[in-house]
Amino acid sequence: MTATGERLTRLSAPALDEILGVTLPVLDDGFIRVVDYMGTDAAIVQAARVSYGAGTKLVSEDRGLIRYLMRHRHTTPFEMCELKLHVRVPMDCWRQWIRHRAASVNEYSTRYSIAIDGAQTTKTDEWRTQAADNKQGSGDFLDPTIGHTLSEQEQSFQSHARQLYDQRLEAGVAREQARKDLPLSTYTEAYWKVDLHNLLHFLALRMDAHAQSEIRAFATVIGDEIVRRWCPLAWEAFQDYRLQGQTLSAIETAVIAAIGGGDPGAAVAIATARGLLAYTEDGRIKRNRERAELEAKLQGFNLAIPWETT
């Protein structure tokens, strides 16, 4: 009951109900299933207004309120919605996933049960080089002829590791010890329950183009196939303001204002004074990650990079 005596009913999302319990495939042998959920867009506006009022507000007003909450980072109304997923994911990918600690997790235990007989494999054209400018990222794809050899070696290694594991179990070795040489490509399963606020933070990081391809595949399914159906107004606002939007630092704002004011020289002076722009003894611009991010934003705004034109 609300403070005014109105009875609350469970807020459902018919579009999400359509895929409740449905296995959504990811990678070669992974999946995501929606087990349960609580709340919808209506729960977000309900919490923000601190009253039920079902049917008293137009959808357009709900949309405006949700966009206001997202735009101004009022997070607690989004915590009123929760989602429980059953996921099957490679262990190396799961290591990145589990770093997001604001969730309730219960993982398949290889101490109690035999390890899942499945490992994530790599196609011949999917092997990536190490990124030259990012110590934890990937670069271009390797030549498929090289990838063919790597994929064959991968298959042989995974098969041998599994055989070794099975032999240990047959010899009576404890499951908790027999598992220790299984590769990180081995699949694990878990139940993962998270509120919408923390889920959107997860998606902002893991759907980003700089995220590892494998976890990005899982995040994309969660966002495009699940959250979009579950809370479409919140998903739209999230895409606009966070996933596809831009944030500007004070330095970036000052540089762009100088460019917009027709004074590229002032933009160069600001970037130099604030440490974004420096030169080597032979006149080359020194590498600076923050400046590189600003340059990407300028290109996105179709603005000339002033230190390349002055």
N, C-alpha and C positions, 0 to 999 in steps of 0.2 A: 504494500500500500504506500502511496505517496503521502506527503504532509497534508494534502488536501483531501485524502481519502480515496483517491482514484486507484484502481487496481492495475498493476503493471502486467503486461503480457510479454512473452518472449518475442524479441525482435528477430525476425528471420530474413534471410537473403535467398530468395527463390533461385536466383542464378547460381549461387554457390551450392544450394541443396542439390542441384542437378549433377554435380560432380562429387558429392559427399561419398567417400569410400572408394571412389574411382582411382585406379592406378594411373598416374601421369608419368610416362617414361622420361628418364633423363640419362644422358650418356648411353653406354652400351648395355648396362644391366642395372642401372639405378632407377629409383622412382620416388615420387612424392604422392602421398594420399592425405586428403583432409579427413581427419578423424572426428573432429567436433569444432564448434566455434560458439562464441557468445558475443552478442552485440552486432550492430550494423552502423551505417551512417547515422541512423536515427538515434542510436545510443550516444554518439558523439555530441550531437546537438542537445540531446536530453540532458547530458551531464553539464554541458556549457550553460544551459539555461536554468539548471538546478530545479527543474520541474518537468513533469511528463508532457502534457500539452499535445498529445498525439492528435493529429488532424487539424491543429489550430495554426500551423505554419505552412506556408507554401514551400514546395521543393526548391524553388529559386531562392527563398530566404535561407533554407538549410544549406544550400550550396554556398551562398555568400558567407554564412557564418563559418562553415568548415574552411573555406579559403582564407578567411580572416585568421582563424586559429592557426592554420598552417603557416601563413605568411608571417605572423608575429610570434611563432614558436610557443604557443600555449599548448603544452604537451599533455597535461593530465586528462583532458577529455578523450584523447585517443587511447589512453590506457584502459578505458572502459570496455574496449573490444579485445577479445582474446581468441587465439587460433591454436588448435592442436593438430600437429602434422605427424604422420608416420613417414620416415625417410629411409631410403637405402642409398648409401653414399660411400665412396672409397675412403679409406682411413686417412690418407694424406689430405684429402679435401675436408674431411670431418674435423681434422685438427684446426683448420682455419675457421670452420663453422663454430666450433665449441668455444672459441675465444670470445664470442658474444655471450657474455655471462648473464645477461638479464632475461633468462628463460628457465623453465623447469625442464629437466632432461632425464630420460631413462634410456640407457643404451643397452643393446644386445651384449650379453656377457659371454666372452669366450673362456671364462673360468668355469661357468656352469654348463655351457652348451658348446657343441662342436662348431668351429668357425664356419661362416658362410662359404660355401664352395663357389666362389665367384670373385673375379678380379677385373678391374678396369683395364681395358686394353687400348692400345694406340694404333690408329690406322697409319699406313705408310706415308700419307701426306699430312699427318697431324703433328709430327715432331717439330719442335720449335727451338730456335737458337736463343742464347742468352742475350737479353737486351743490353745494348752498349751503354745506355744512359740510366739504367735502373737495375740496381743489384738484385732486386727480388722479382723482376719481371721478364717477360719473353720478348723476343724480337721477331724476325721473319721465320717462315717455315723452311726447314731443311729440304734439300733435293729428295724427292720420293725414292730415288734409287738408294740413297743412304738410309732413308726411312724404312725401306723394305728389309734391309739387314737388321736394323734396330728392332723392328716389329717381330721378326723371327726370333731374335735373341730374347725379347721380352716374353714371348709365348713359351719358349723353352725354359726360361728361369722360373716363371710362374708355375708351370707344370711340375718342375722339379721340387720347388718349395712346397707345393701341395702334397706331393708324394711323400716327401720327408715328414711333413706334419702327420699325414695319415699313418705312416709307419711307426711314428712315435706313439700315437694313440693305441695302435695294435699291440705294441710292446708293453703297454701298461703305464706309459709316462702320463703324469698328471696333465690335464688340459691346460692349466695355468702355465705350465712350463713348456709343453709341446708347441704352443703358439708363438714362441718368442722369435722365430725366424720367418714368420709369414711376412710377405712384402706389404708395404703401405698401400699398394693398389688393391688389397683385399677389401671387399665390401663389408660394411657394418650397417646395422639398422638401429634406429632410435625413435622414440617419441619426443617431440619438441613442442613445448607449449609456451607461447610468447604473446605479450600484448601488442596492439597495433603500433603504438609509439616506438617500441624497441624493434619491432619487425621492420618498420620503415627505415630506421637507422641502419639495420642490417642490409636492407636492400639498397640504400644509398651508397654503401661501401662496396657491396658485392655485385651490383649490377653496373658499376662504373667500368668504363673501358679499360682501366688499369688493373682491374681485379683479374685473378687467374681464371683462365678460360673455363676450367672444370667447375669451379664453384659459381662462376657467373652463369653457367647453364642452369644450375639449380635455382639460383636467385631469380633468373628471368622467368622460369616456370611459376615460381611463387608469386611474382609480381603480376605478370601478364595473364596468367590463367586462374589465379586464386584471389589475390587482393582485388583485382579489377572486378571480379564477380561479387566479392564480399562487400566491399565498401567503395563503390564506384566514384562517389563524390570526393572522398578522401584520396583515392588513387589519382584522380584527375588533378587535385590540388598538389599532391606530392610530386607528380610529374612536372607540373608547371614551375613550382617554387624550389624544388630540390634536385630532382633527377635530371631535368633538362634546363634548369635555371642557372643563373650565375650569381655569385656573391662577389662583392668588391671590397677590398681593403681600403683604408684611408689613403694609402699611397696610390693605389690603382685609380681611385676616384679622382685624386688630384691630377694624375697624369692624363686621364681621359678628359677631364674638364679643360686642361690646357690645350689638348688637341682639338677639342670641340670649339674652343675659343680662338682657333687659328694661330696658336703660338707653339709650334712643335719644339722650338728652342727651349721654352719654359718646361715642357714635358721632359726633355732630356736633362735639364738642370735638376728637376725634382727627382728623377730616377737616380741620378748621380749622387745627389745629396743624401738620399735615403738608402744608399748602399746596393741598389739594384744594378747599377751600371758602372763598370770599371774596365780599364784597358791594360793590356800587357805592354811591355817595353817596345814591342814592334808594332803597336797600334791596333792589335786585335782585341775584340771584346771578350772579356773573361766570362767563363761559364757561370751562370747564376740560375738556380732552379726557380726561384720566385719570379725573376724577370721572364723566364721562359713561359711560365704560366700566364703572366700578364700579356706576353706577345700572342699567345693562343687566344686569349680573350679579345684582344684588339683585332685579330684576323677574323674572329667570329662576328665582330661588329662592323666588319668591312672598313676598318680604320688603318691607315698607314702606320707602320712602326717608326716613330720619329728618329731613333738613333740609327736607322738604316737609310734614312733619306736626307738627314741634315749633314 
